[in-house]
């Protein structure tokens, strides 16, 4: 299969995503947003970075690029779509997933490794894990705090649409383990169908054994699933 990694002005994790997918045997190609989606694409990555300098709100301008209409149509047809960090912000702004990502509780940019607990292992993005598994991934964001109305969050949790929660190394979901103040420690959610997902931690930065943990590989294998 071939996955399109969409590059916007300000994307900076696009090449990382291509390389990370190649590491697990998945072909990927960079696609400039103005060129539209290629006809034979079988998956889409909205990568991290600072599209359009995060003006207005992080992801707000990229979400209104014409290519996002094509991404929404592809997602509706079942094409797997994964938004990571700025891509998660773009995905939520574009209506692919519920909620929003806003300024960290610290009001500062945070770059560190975190632990995440797998909440639902019955999705393409989590099939490599068991429910309750704890994985280690890096974060790098200033607007990663997940916010959604309480009643909507209740619906998401009841429908098992929360993929990951921030936790400590032992899997305990605590306030201290929440790096950005996300509601209910949510680190990633799915769209209407579980073939669409967004998350703030970077799985593509956790794939190379010679530079750190490789827990991100299982998430990227969702494209093969």
C-alpha positions as CSV (number, residue, x, y, z in Angstrom):
1,X,0.0,0.0,0.0
2,X,1.0,3.6,-0.4
3,X,0.3,6.3,2.3
4,X,0.2,10.0,1.5
5,X,2.0,12.2,4.0
6,X,0.5,15.6,3.5
7,X,2.9,18.5,3.7
8,X,1.6,22.0,4.6
9,X,3.7,25.1,4.9
10,X,5.3,24.7,8.3
11,X,5.1,20.9,8.5
12,X,8.3,19.5,10.0
13,X,7.6,15.8,10.8
14,X,6.6,14.8,7.3
15,X,9.9,13.2,6.4
16,X,10.0,11.5,9.8
17,X,6.6,9.9,9.0
18,X,7.8,8.7,5.6
19,X,10.9,7.1,7.1
20,X,9.1,5.6,10.0
21,X,6.5,4.0,7.7
22,X,9.4,2.6,5.5
23,X,10.9,1.1,8.6
24,X,7.9,-1.2,9.0
25,X,7.6,-1.9,5.2
26,X,4.9,0.6,4.2
27,X,5.4,2.8,1.2
28,X,4.8,6.5,1.7
29,X,5.1,9.6,-0.3
30,X,5.1,13.3,0.5
31,X,2.2,15.2,-1.0
32,X,2.2,19.0,-1.2
33,X,-1.2,20.1,0.0
34,X,-1.9,22.3,-3.1
35,X,-1.4,19.2,-5.4
36,X,-4.3,17.2,-4.0
37,X,-4.5,13.6,-3.1
38,X,-3.1,11.1,-5.6
39,X,-5.6,8.7,-7.1
40,X,-4.2,5.5,-5.8
41,X,-3.5,6.5,-2.2
42,X,-4.5,3.9,0.4
43,X,-3.8,5.9,3.6
44,X,-3.2,9.4,4.8
45,X,-1.0,10.9,7.5
46,X,-1.5,14.5,8.7
47,X,2.0,15.0,10.2
48,X,3.3,17.2,13.0
49,X,4.8,20.6,12.8
50,X,3.6,24.2,12.9
51,X,1.4,24.5,9.8
52,X,1.0,28.2,8.9
53,X,2.9,29.1,12.1
54,X,-0.1,28.1,14.2
55,X,-1.7,31.4,13.4
56,X,-5.3,31.8,14.6
57,X,-5.2,28.4,16.3
58,X,-2.9,25.4,15.8
59,X,-4.2,23.6,12.7
60,X,-7.0,26.0,12.0
61,X,-5.6,27.3,8.7
62,X,-4.4,23.9,7.3
63,X,-7.8,22.4,8.1
64,X,-9.3,24.8,5.6
65,X,-6.9,23.8,2.8
66,X,-8.9,22.4,-0.2
67,X,-7.0,19.0,0.2
68,X,-8.8,18.5,3.5
69,X,-12.1,18.1,1.6
70,X,-10.5,15.2,-0.3
71,X,-9.2,13.8,3.0
72,X,-12.7,13.9,4.5
73,X,-14.1,12.2,1.4
74,X,-11.4,9.5,1.6
75,X,-12.0,9.0,5.3
76,X,-15.8,8.6,4.7
77,X,-14.9,5.9,2.1
78,X,-12.9,4.0,4.7
79,X,-9.4,5.2,3.8
80,X,-7.3,5.1,7.0
81,X,-6.3,8.6,8.2
82,X,-3.9,9.3,11.1
83,X,-3.3,12.8,12.5
84,X,-0.2,13.3,14.7
85,X,0.4,16.4,16.9
86,X,-0.2,19.3,14.6
87,X,-2.0,16.7,12.4
88,X,-4.3,15.9,15.3
89,X,-5.0,19.6,15.6
90,X,-5.7,19.8,11.9
91,X,-7.9,16.7,12.1
92,X,-10.0,18.0,14.9
93,X,-10.3,21.5,13.3
94,X,-11.5,19.7,10.1
95,X,-14.1,17.7,11.9
96,X,-12.5,14.3,11.4
97,X,-12.6,13.7,15.1
98,X,-14.4,15.4,18.0
99,X,-13.0,17.8,20.5
100,X,-10.2,20.3,20.2
101,X,-6.6,20.7,21.2
102,X,-5.7,23.9,23.0
103,X,-3.0,25.6,25.0
104,X,-1.2,23.4,27.5
105,X,-2.0,23.8,31.1
106,X,1.6,25.1,31.6
107,X,1.1,27.6,28.8
108,X,4.5,26.5,27.6
109,X,5.8,24.3,24.8
110,X,6.6,20.8,26.2
111,X,9.0,18.3,24.7
112,X,9.5,15.1,26.7
113,X,8.8,11.4,26.7
114,X,5.4,10.3,28.2
115,X,3.6,7.0,29.0
116,X,0.3,6.2,27.5
117,X,-2.1,3.5,28.4
118,X,-4.0,1.6,25.6
119,X,-7.7,2.1,26.3
120,X,-9.1,0.2,23.3
121,X,-7.1,-2.5,21.6
122,X,-9.8,-3.3,19.1
123,X,-8.8,-0.7,16.5
124,X,-6.3,-0.8,13.6
125,X,-4.1,1.7,15.5
126,X,-4.0,-0.4,18.7
127,X,-4.2,-4.0,17.4
128,X,-0.5,-4.5,18.1
129,X,-1.2,-4.0,21.8
130,X,-3.4,-5.4,24.6
131,X,-5.9,-3.2,26.5
132,X,-4.1,-1.8,29.4
133,X,-0.6,-1.9,27.8
134,X,1.6,1.0,28.6
135,X,3.7,2.4,25.8
136,X,6.3,5.2,25.8
137,X,6.1,8.0,23.2
138,X,7.6,11.5,22.8
139,X,5.5,14.6,22.8
140,X,6.4,18.1,21.4
141,X,3.6,20.6,21.5
142,X,2.4,23.8,23.0
143,X,-1.3,23.2,22.3
144,X,-1.9,19.6,23.2
145,X,-4.6,19.9,25.9
146,X,-7.6,17.9,24.7
147,X,-10.9,19.6,25.4
148,X,-14.4,18.5,24.7
149,X,-17.8,19.1,26.5
150,X,-18.4,16.7,29.4
151,X,-21.4,15.1,27.8
152,X,-19.6,14.5,24.5
153,X,-16.7,13.0,26.4
154,X,-19.1,10.6,28.1
155,X,-20.3,9.5,24.7
156,X,-16.8,9.0,23.4
157,X,-15.9,6.9,26.4
158,X,-19.1,4.9,26.3
159,X,-18.3,4.1,22.6
160,X,-14.7,3.1,23.3
161,X,-13.4,5.9,21.1
162,X,-10.6,7.0,23.4
163,X,-7.4,5.3,22.2
164,X,-4.9,6.3,24.7
165,X,-4.6,8.1,28.1
166,X,-1.6,9.6,29.6
167,X,-0.4,7.5,32.6
168,X,2.6,6.8,34.7
169,X,5.0,3.9,34.0
170,X,2.8,1.5,35.9
171,X,-0.3,2.4,34.0
172,X,-2.0,4.6,36.6
173,X,-3.9,7.5,35.1
174,X,-3.1,10.4,37.4
175,X,-3.0,14.1,37.3
176,X,0.8,14.0,37.7
177,X,1.1,11.9,34.6
178,X,-1.0,14.3,32.5
179,X,1.6,16.5,30.7
180,X,-0.7,19.1,29.3
181,X,-4.0,19.1,31.3
182,X,-6.0,17.0,28.7
183,X,-9.5,16.2,30.0
184,X,-9.6,12.7,31.5
185,X,-5.9,12.4,30.4
186,X,-7.0,11.7,26.8
187,X,-4.0,11.4,24.4
188,X,-5.8,10.1,21.3
189,X,-9.3,9.5,20.0
190,X,-11.0,8.0,16.9
191,X,-13.4,9.5,14.4
192,X,-16.9,8.1,13.6
193,X,-15.1,5.1,12.3
194,X,-11.9,3.7,13.9
195,X,-10.0,3.9,10.6
196,X,-9.6,7.6,11.5
197,X,-7.6,8.6,14.6
198,X,-5.7,11.6,16.0
199,X,-3.2,11.6,18.8
200,X,-0.8,14.2,20.3
201,X,2.2,11.9,21.0
202,X,4.5,11.1,18.1
203,X,4.6,7.4,17.1
204,X,6.9,8.2,14.1
205,X,9.6,9.4,16.6
206,X,9.4,6.1,18.4
207,X,10.3,3.6,15.6
208,X,14.1,3.5,15.4
209,X,15.8,1.2,18.0
210,X,19.1,3.1,17.8
211,X,17.6,6.4,19.0
212,X,15.1,5.3,21.6
213,X,11.9,3.3,22.2
214,X,10.1,1.7,19.3
215,X,6.6,1.6,20.8
216,X,5.3,3.8,18.0
217,X,5.6,1.0,15.4
218,X,2.5,-0.7,16.6
219,X,0.4,2.5,15.9
220,X,1.8,3.0,12.4
221,X,1.0,-0.7,11.6
222,X,-2.6,0.4,11.7
223,X,-2.2,1.3,8.0
224,X,-1.5,-2.4,7.3
225,X,-4.3,-3.5,9.4
